[in-house]
Amino acid sequence: MNKVKVELCMGSSCFARGNSKALENIESYIKENHLEDFVELEGHLCLGNCKNGPNIKINGISFEGLDPDCLVDLVERELNK
């Protein structure tokens, strides 16, 4: 299983646009599936593209305007590469 780095923008704009829910979703997923050694979760105050948020990076690839419910699917895909 590959290790996945997930970076969430926690700036006020991205947080309000869905990253608060994305954070809840990914934290629950990691805990429920015992993936603490395989998913590195990191928060940032700003990823620099507020107008297109919420902004997330997965293994260095940027995602903008991502529905918070899609985050787990993207992480699962990266884990299974």
N, C-alpha and C positions, 0 to 999 in steps of 0.2 A: 504494500500500500504506500502510495506517495504521500509526502508531507505537503500540506497546503498552508500558505500564508494568506490570511484574510485581513485586509485593512479597511476599516470603516471610518468614514468621515463623521465626526461627532460634533461638528460645528452646528450652530443653531438652525441654519436653513436646512441642512441635510437631515439633522436629527428630527426636525418637525415634519419633513417630507417623507419619512418612512424608515430612517435608519434606527430609530428607537425600537421599532418592531423587528427590524432585521437583526438587531443585536439580541433581542429576546429569543428570536427563532434560532439563531446560530448557537447561542449559549446552551439552549435546551437540547439541540441536536447533538452537540459535542458531549454534553453530560450524559444524555440518555444512551448514547452509543459508545461511551468510554473512548472517545477519540482525542483525549487531551494530549497524547503524544504525537498525534498526526495532524492536528489543526492548530496553527498558531494564530491567535486573534489579537489584533492590534488596533487601537483607536488613535485617530488624529484630530487635531482641532480644525484643520482644513486641508482638503486635498486640491484646492485651487480652482475649482470649477463650480462655484455655488449655484449659478443660474441654471445648470443642467442636473442638479442633484435629485435624489440622493446619490452620492458618489461612493463607490466601493472598488477596491482593487483585490484581485485574486491572483496570486503568484505573479504580481507585477502588471497584470492586464486590467485596464480601467473599464469600469461599467458606470454608465450615467443613467439616471432616471429609472433605476432598477426597482421593480416591484419587490418589496421585502420578502414575499412568499417564494420568490425564485432563488433566493440566496442558497438555501439548503441544496436545491437541485444542482446548482453550479458547483458547490463544494463537493458534492457526491461524485460528480463527473470528474473533477480534478483528482480526487482520491483514487479513482478507479482507472486512471490512465496507465 
